[in-house]
Amino acid sequence: MEGLAKLVNDQLKGDSSLAKLERLPDETINGNLFYHFRAETEFTWQDHYGTVASTTRDQVTVTWEFNKSDIDRKGAEALIAPIMATYEVL
């Protein structure tokens, strides 16, 4: 999973539209360890999650993007948290 997180980090750092990027602590969601990056552009909030499926070794990524004109950061977090808590890697 750490290799995937490094790859995504490098890709995000190369995105010149990102005004801010931070890696948040890894999160265990339904028994799977996910990396979590939080980013923003001039117009959007972004959250990037990812893991490697333990049974198939497939890379799994989930990206959330919200328009700043529609929702503030706390509102975006309030939408993401309950949904990600139910996410299952099959």
Disulfide bonds with the S-S distance in Angstrom:
none
